[in-house]
Amino acid sequence: MNRPVLVVTISLTVFAVAIFLIFFVFAKKEKPLEYYDIMIPEPSGLIFSSDGKGFWTVSDRTGEVAQISFTGQLIRRFTLKEVDFEAITHFNDTVLVLTREGKHSIMFVTINGEILRDEEFELDQKSNSGIEGLAYVEKENILILAQEKKPRRLIEIDATTLKVKREIKLGKQFPDVSDIYYDSKSNQLWILSDQGEFAARCNRDGEIIKKHKLKVEKLEGIAVDPVKRKIYTVSDKLAGMFIFDY
């Protein structure tokens, strides 16, 4: 083989390897590492359970609140009379907090299904879409609510009085908001966008630090383990849990 042909061959080989590596890296970021079925219809919202056994999620169709394992197995559940739940977080080791999309209300319920408090909170008149995400900042006793769109925003309310403390408008980089997760160690917020098919790590003002593409339909719940560097999500449409690396 003469020298020009050898150089061209090597160059093409290097180029092909580079293209493969680029594709592999980006494909790995977009595709889930693991998938598990969940025996709960239309799961919405996701939060780690305080006992370390898995997660809590809620069905927006049946009103079921369920604890599931890290592989999607049902540990326990209870059913509330209300339906249309969209978000869930924990207030302490034995109390969960939920929101309903159809009306602006906050429900505090024990992990055994006892309703402790169910109150509506005020939003301005221009609001015409429901609350899709919920997180609790224990150090500040603040609940962070995420409104899907019209307008897209974060609303911080006092967890005791339910009075609004501040509102944060989100830019057009978020087509919608389908859930949020608060990382207490970094004081950062993860914002999940169903329509945008991504999860964004943000500061408390909703400014994006890094975006992670998640190619799965109708993701409606997110929880993040920064130590294992895993993003856990649930899909409303597919009734499954998808785990991504980041």
C-alpha positions as CSV (number, residue, x, y, z in Angstrom):
1,M,0.0,0.0,0.0
2,N,1.5,3.4,-1.0
3,R,1.8,6.2,1.5
4,P,-1.2,8.4,0.4
5,V,-3.6,5.5,0.5
6,L,-2.3,4.5,4.0
7,V,-2.8,8.0,5.3
8,V,-6.3,8.2,3.9
9,T,-7.2,4.8,5.4
10,I,-5.9,5.8,8.9
11,S,-7.7,9.1,8.7
12,L,-11.0,7.4,7.8
13,T,-10.5,4.9,10.6
14,V,-9.8,7.7,13.2
15,F,-12.8,9.6,11.9
16,A,-15.1,6.6,12.2
17,V,-13.9,5.8,15.7
18,A,-14.5,9.5,16.7
19,I,-18.0,9.4,15.3
20,F,-18.8,6.1,17.1
21,L,-17.5,7.5,20.5
22,I,-19.6,10.7,20.1
23,F,-22.7,8.7,19.2
24,F,-22.1,6.3,22.1
25,V,-21.7,9.1,24.7
26,F,-24.8,10.9,23.6
27,A,-26.8,7.8,23.2
28,K,-25.9,6.7,26.7
29,K,-27.1,10.0,28.1
30,E,-30.5,9.7,26.4
31,K,-31.4,6.0,26.9
32,P,-32.4,4.6,30.3
33,L,-30.0,2.1,31.9
34,E,-32.9,0.2,33.6
35,Y,-36.6,-0.1,33.2
36,Y,-39.2,-1.6,35.6
37,D,-43.0,-2.0,35.3
38,I,-45.0,-0.4,38.0
39,M,-48.3,-1.9,39.1
40,I,-49.9,1.5,39.6
41,P,-51.9,3.2,36.8
42,E,-50.7,6.6,35.6
43,P,-48.0,7.2,38.2
44,S,-47.3,10.8,38.7
45,G,-44.6,12.3,41.0
46,L,-41.7,10.5,42.7
47,I,-39.9,10.9,46.0
48,F,-37.5,8.7,47.9
49,S,-39.1,7.0,50.9
50,S,-37.6,7.9,54.3
51,D,-37.0,4.2,55.2
52,G,-34.5,3.9,52.3
53,K,-36.5,1.0,50.6
54,G,-37.5,2.9,47.5
55,F,-40.0,5.6,46.5
56,W,-43.4,7.0,47.0
57,T,-45.5,7.8,43.9
58,V,-49.2,8.6,43.3
59,S,-51.8,7.7,40.7
60,D,-53.6,10.7,39.2
61,R,-56.3,8.4,38.0
62,T,-57.2,6.2,41.0
63,G,-56.0,8.2,44.0
64,E,-53.6,5.4,45.0
65,V,-50.5,6.4,47.0
66,A,-47.9,3.7,46.7
67,Q,-44.5,2.8,48.1
68,I,-42.5,1.0,45.5
69,S,-39.0,-0.6,45.6
70,F,-36.0,0.4,43.5
71,T,-37.1,-2.2,41.0
72,G,-40.7,-1.1,40.9
73,Q,-42.2,-3.7,43.1
74,L,-45.2,-2.7,45.2
75,I,-44.3,-2.5,49.0
76,R,-47.6,-1.0,50.2
77,R,-50.3,1.4,49.2
78,F,-53.5,3.2,50.3
79,T,-56.2,4.9,48.3
80,L,-57.6,8.4,48.9
81,K,-61.1,9.3,47.9
82,E,-59.8,12.3,45.9
83,V,-58.2,11.8,42.4
84,D,-56.2,13.9,40.0
85,F,-53.1,14.0,42.1
86,E,-50.0,15.2,40.3
87,A,-47.2,15.6,42.8
88,I,-45.8,14.1,46.0
89,T,-43.0,14.8,48.4
90,H,-42.3,14.0,52.1
91,F,-42.8,16.4,54.9
92,N,-41.0,14.2,57.5
93,D,-40.5,10.4,58.0
94,T,-44.2,9.6,58.4
95,V,-46.0,12.4,56.6
96,L,-46.4,12.9,52.8
97,V,-47.5,16.0,51.0
98,L,-49.6,15.9,47.8
99,T,-51.1,18.3,45.4
100,R,-54.1,18.0,43.0
101,E,-54.0,19.4,39.5
102,G,-57.7,20.3,39.3
103,K,-57.7,22.7,42.2
104,H,-55.0,24.5,44.0
105,S,-54.8,22.5,47.2
106,I,-52.2,20.9,49.5
107,M,-52.9,17.7,51.4
108,F,-50.8,16.4,54.3
109,V,-51.3,12.6,54.8
110,T,-49.5,10.0,56.9
111,I,-47.8,7.0,55.3
112,N,-50.8,5.0,56.6
113,G,-53.3,7.0,54.7
114,E,-54.6,9.3,57.5
115,I,-55.4,12.8,56.1
116,L,-54.0,15.4,58.5
117,R,-54.7,18.6,56.6
118,D,-56.3,19.5,53.2
119,E,-56.4,23.1,52.3
120,E,-56.5,25.3,49.2
121,F,-54.0,28.0,48.7
122,E,-54.3,31.2,46.7
123,L,-52.9,31.8,43.2
124,D,-53.3,34.9,41.1
125,Q,-56.2,35.1,38.7
126,K,-54.0,34.7,35.6
127,S,-53.2,31.2,36.7
128,N,-55.0,28.6,34.5
129,S,-52.9,25.5,34.7
130,G,-52.3,23.0,37.6
131,I,-49.4,22.3,39.9
132,E,-47.3,19.4,38.5
133,G,-44.3,19.4,40.8
134,L,-43.7,19.6,44.5
135,A,-40.6,19.6,46.8
136,Y,-40.0,20.4,50.4
137,V,-37.0,22.4,51.8
138,E,-36.9,21.3,55.4
139,K,-34.3,23.8,56.5
140,E,-36.5,26.7,55.5
141,N,-39.9,25.0,56.0
142,I,-40.8,25.9,52.4
143,L,-42.8,23.9,49.9
144,I,-41.8,24.6,46.3
145,L,-44.6,24.2,43.8
146,A,-44.0,23.9,40.1
147,Q,-46.7,25.1,37.7
148,E,-46.8,23.3,34.4
149,K,-47.3,26.3,32.1
150,K,-49.5,29.4,31.6
151,P,-47.4,30.6,33.4
152,R,-44.4,28.3,33.8
153,R,-43.1,29.2,37.3
154,L,-41.9,28.0,40.7
155,I,-43.9,29.1,43.7
156,E,-42.4,29.0,47.2
157,I,-44.9,28.8,50.0
158,D,-44.6,28.6,53.8
159,A,-45.4,25.0,54.7
160,T,-47.3,26.0,57.8
161,T,-49.3,29.0,56.7
162,L,-49.4,28.1,53.0
163,K,-48.7,31.8,52.2
164,V,-46.8,32.6,49.1
165,K,-43.2,33.8,49.8
166,R,-41.9,34.2,46.3
167,E,-42.5,33.3,42.7
168,I,-39.9,32.5,40.1
169,K,-40.8,32.7,36.4
170,L,-39.2,30.1,34.2
171,G,-38.0,31.0,30.7
172,K,-38.9,29.5,27.3
173,Q,-36.1,27.0,27.7
174,F,-38.7,24.9,29.6
175,P,-41.6,24.0,27.2
176,D,-43.4,22.7,30.3
177,V,-42.7,21.5,33.8
178,S,-43.9,18.0,34.8
179,D,-42.1,17.5,38.2
180,I,-39.3,18.8,40.4
181,Y,-36.9,17.4,42.9
182,Y,-34.9,19.3,45.6
183,D,-31.4,18.1,46.4
184,S,-30.8,19.3,50.0
185,K,-27.0,18.7,49.9
186,S,-26.4,21.0,47.0
187,N,-29.4,23.3,47.5
188,Q,-30.2,22.7,43.9
189,L,-33.4,21.9,42.1
190,W,-34.0,19.4,39.3
191,I,-36.7,20.4,36.9
192,L,-38.3,17.7,34.6
193,S,-39.9,18.7,31.3
194,D,-42.1,16.1,29.7
195,Q,-42.5,18.0,26.4
196,G,-38.8,19.0,26.3
197,E,-37.7,15.4,27.1
198,F,-35.1,16.5,29.6
199,A,-34.2,17.0,33.2
200,A,-32.4,20.2,34.1
201,R,-30.2,20.7,37.2
202,C,-30.9,24.3,38.3
203,N,-30.2,26.7,41.1
204,R,-33.0,27.8,43.4
205,D,-33.8,30.6,40.9
206,G,-34.6,28.1,38.2
207,E,-31.4,29.0,36.2
208,I,-30.1,25.9,34.3
209,I,-26.7,24.6,35.4
210,K,-26.8,21.5,33.2
211,K,-29.4,19.8,31.0
212,H,-29.8,16.0,30.6
213,K,-31.8,14.6,27.7
214,L,-34.3,11.8,28.6
215,K,-35.9,10.1,25.6
216,V,-39.0,8.6,27.2
217,E,-42.6,9.5,26.7
218,K,-44.7,11.2,29.4
219,L,-42.2,11.4,32.3
220,E,-44.2,12.8,35.2
221,G,-42.0,12.1,38.2
222,I,-38.3,12.5,39.1
223,A,-35.9,11.7,42.0
224,V,-32.2,12.1,41.8
225,D,-29.3,10.3,43.7
226,P,-26.3,12.6,43.4
227,V,-24.0,10.0,45.1
228,K,-24.8,7.2,42.7
229,R,-25.4,9.8,39.9
230,K,-28.7,8.3,38.9
231,I,-31.9,9.9,37.7
232,Y,-35.1,8.0,38.6
233,T,-38.2,8.8,36.6
234,V,-41.7,7.4,36.2
235,S,-43.8,7.6,33.0
236,D,-47.5,8.3,33.3
237,K,-48.3,6.8,29.9
238,L,-46.1,3.7,30.1
239,A,-46.7,3.0,33.8
240,G,-43.0,2.3,34.3
241,M,-39.9,3.4,36.1
242,F,-36.9,4.5,34.0
243,I,-33.4,4.9,35.5
244,F,-30.8,7.1,33.8
245,D,-27.1,7.6,34.6
246,Y,-25.7,11.1,34.6
